[in-house]
Amino acid sequence: MNLRNICMSLFFLMCIGLNAQEIKCHIQINTDKIEGTNKDIYNELANDLTEFVNSRRWTDATFTEDERIECTFIFILEQTAGESYSGKLQVQASRPVYNSGYNTTLFNFMDKNLNFTYSRYQRLEFDENVYESNLLSLVAYYVNIVLGLNFDSFGRYGGSKYFEKAELICALAQTSDDAGWTAFKSDQNRYALISNFMDDRLKKLRDIIYEYHRFGLDEMVNSVEKGRTNIYNNLPYLREMNRAVPYSIALQTFVENKINELLDMFKPATAKEKKEVYDILQSILPTETAKFQELLN
């Protein structure tokens, strides 16, 4: 290879690095509950979905390779019938904390209404303005939720565009018979989740996502006390929103995702601060009261 070709190759590789796709998604297919299955088709499904998510441009933003958003989709299959599959889907995503080696949980959510069809060698093509495939709509919906949360954590309401896309995907999917998309079917499904993020009564949650990450966790590298104080000052808004919209899945998910972090963070706080944090968290997730009790011990 001559010098000119080498230079061109290096330039091409640099361009790829500077314009990497936004998402670095890991797809896992769990078939432990299905006996005697042919594993080949599940490997193909995982590979096809990985290619679909990681090779598609989801935003207009420029990401370098090390800025790509890490997420994991775990398909927990429980039943199969021909090309139809059902079970659960767990979606996990994390965000690096500024100037540290620590990653904070951005989203960890279990979707209990997983239903889709998949055939070997099918082409996975997706149009966000049309509902055609429950599988691709499902994946694209959660990619946009993750993008919305990620952009919100770096800029106030920075994720609006992606929440709107998730809302559109959900609206188009109303034509399906999938309970996960159905309006008012459940306060824990996909419709409820995106409705929460678009609800003006819960708009402060998106403020808190920004404040928590940018002026809380990111600030702790400079001053642990200042970062914790910024988070503490925002926690009462969680209680206010919980009173306005009881059992909000978006609010509960945020608290669930941050439980361990908050408990560690407020261990050195004053007794008064610990009691306030305990009261707020317990009011939102009473099922986790025993865990929150660690703050008072």
N, C-alpha and C positions, 0 to 999 in steps of 0.2 A: 504494500500500500504506500503511495507516495505521500509527501508532506501535506499537500492540499487536501487529500481525502481524509488524512488523520485529523487535520484541523476541523474539517466539516463534521466529522463524526463526533469530536469533542464538543463542538458547538451545539450539535443536535442533542447530545446527552445533557448538556447544561440547560438547554431550553426545557427539556422534560423535567429536570429537577426543579426549575423555577416555576413551572406551571403544572405541578402535580395535581391529581384529582384531590378533592377535599376529604374524601372518606377513605379510611383504611379499616375495612370491615372484615371480621372473622366470622365465618358461617359454620355453625356446628349442627349436625343432625343427630339427635339422640333417639335411638330405636330400641332402647332397653325393654320397653313394654310390648314390643311386637316380636312374636316368635317366628323363627324360620324364614326370615326375610332375606331377599337378595340385596346384599349391601352395595352392589355396583350402582344401582339406581340412586341411592342416597348420596354416594360419592359424587355422582354426576350432578345431582340437585345442588349439593354444596358448592361444587365448582362453578356451575352455571350462575348461581346467585351471587357468588363472590365476584365473578366477572361482571355481572350486571351492576352491582353497587359500586365496585371500585374503579370501573372504567368509564362510568357515566359522569358527565359534568352536571353537578347539582346546583351550582351557584355561578355568579360572575366574578367571584373573588379569586385572587391569586394566592395559592398555597405553595410553600416549599415542602419538600418531602417530610421534613421533621415537624411540620405544622399540621399534617393531616390528622383528622379527628379519629381517634381510636374508638371502635365500637365492636360489640359482639352480638350476633343474633343466634340464639340457641333454640332450634326447633325440636320440641319434645313431642314426638309422634306417639299417639296412643292407639289409633285405629287406622286401618287402611281398607279400601274397597275398590279394587281396580286401580284407577288413576286418581281416586279421591283420598284425601288424607285429613286427619283431624288430630287435635291435641292442644298444646300450649306453645306460646312463643315468649321467651325471655329476651328482652333487649337491654343491653348494658352499654354505657358510654362514660368516658372519663375526660377530664380536662387537666392539663398541667398547671401547677401553681407557679407563679412568676419566680424566677431565680431560685428554684429548688428542684430536688429530684422527686418531689411528691406529686402524685396525681389524685385529684379529688373526684368522687363519683358525681357525675353530672346527671345521669339517668339510669335507673335500674327498675324495670317494670315488667310484670308478668301479665301477658295477654292470655286469658283463659278461653278465648273463642277462636282458636286457630282452625280454619277450614280452607282447603284449597285443592285444586286439581293440578297435576303435573304429569306430563308424558315424556318419555325419553326422546332426546334429540329435538324437542320443540325449541323454537327461537323465542327468547325472552325479550320482547319489544314492548315498550311502555310509552303511552301518551298521557301526560298528566291531565289532559282535558277530556279524556274519555275513560269510562269504566269498561274494561274488557277481561281482566284477569284479577281474581281475588288475591292470588299470591303476590303479583307485582304491585298491586295497589297497597296491600298490607306492608310490604317492604318499603315502598316509596313513602308511605305515610310516616313510618317510624324514622326513616332517614331524615325527613323534613322536621319531625319533632326534635330529633337530636341536633340538627342544624340550628333550629330555632333557639334551643336552650344554649347551645354553644355561643352563638352570636349575641344572645341576651347577656351572657356572662362576661362579655368583653365590651359591650356598648349598650347603653340604656335603650331598650326596645329594639335592639339591633336584629333580633330574630323575627320581626313581624312578617316579613315576606315569606318565611318558611312556615310559620304557623298558618298563614293564609293559604299556602299551597296544601298543607295537611288538611285544612278545613274543606278545601275544594275536593280533594281526593275522597274525603269522608262523605261529602254531599253527593258526589257522583255514584258512590257505592251504595246509596240508599236503595237503588234498584235491585240489589242482591237480596238474598234471604239470610244473609250472615248476621247473626245477632250482635256481633262486635261493632257493626256500623249503625245499627238501628237506633233512631232517636228515641230517647226516654225509655228504652228497654232496660237499661241498667245505669246505675250511677258510677259504674266501674269500667265501662267499656270504652272503645276508641272514640265514639261520639261524645261521651261525657268528658273524656280527657281533653280533646281539642276545644270543646265548648267552654271548659274551665279557663283555658289559656286565652280565649277570646272574650271572656266575660268581664265587663267593666268593673263589676264588684270585686273581681280578683286581680285587677290590673296591678295592684301593689305587689303581688307576688313576683311579677316580672321585675319590678324595681328591686325587690329584695334579692332576687337571683343575681342581679348586677352588683348591688352593694355588697352582698355576701362574698362574692368572688373577687371583685376588683379592689374594694376598700376593706375587706376582711382578710381573706386568705392571702391575696397577693401582697397586702400591706404587712403581713406578719414577718416577712423576711427582713423588714426594716425595724418593726416594732411589734412584738407579740401583743403587748398591752393595748396598743392603739387599734390593731386589727380586731382583737376580741371585743373591744368597746364598741367599734363600729357595728359589729354583728349583734351585740347585745342591744344596742339602741333600735335595731330594726325588728327584733323578735316580737315585741308587742303587736306589731301590725299583723302577724300571723294569727294571733288570737282574735283580732278584730274581723279578719276575713273569715275565720272559722265560724264566727257568730253570724256573719252575713250569708255565708254559703256553707251550711253544715255538711260534713261528710264529703267535702270536695276532694276528688281523686288526685287532682294536680297538687293541692296543698298537702295532702297526706303523703303523696309520693315524695315531695320535696323533703319533708321532715324525716321520712323513713330512710331516704338516701343519705341524710346528714346526721343521723342519730349518733353513731360512734364518734364522728368528728366533733360534734357539739359536746358530748360527754367528756372527751379528752381535753377539749378547749377550755371548759369551765371548771375543771378540777381545781385549779389554783385560784378561782374567783372567790369573792367574799360570800359568806353564808346568805346574805340578803340576795345577791345576784343569783346564786345557785337555786334558791327557793323560787325566784321569779322565773328562771329558765324552766325549772321543773313544772311549775303551774301551767306555763304556756304550752310546753310539749305534751304534757299529760292531757290537756284539754283537747288537743288535736288527735292524738293517738292514745286513747285510754287503754287499748289492748297492750301497750308497751309500758304500762305504769311500773312494773317490776324493774325493767331496765333503767327507766329514768330515776328510780329510787337510788341508783348509784351516786347521784349528785348530792343526796342528802346524808349519805353515810359518812 
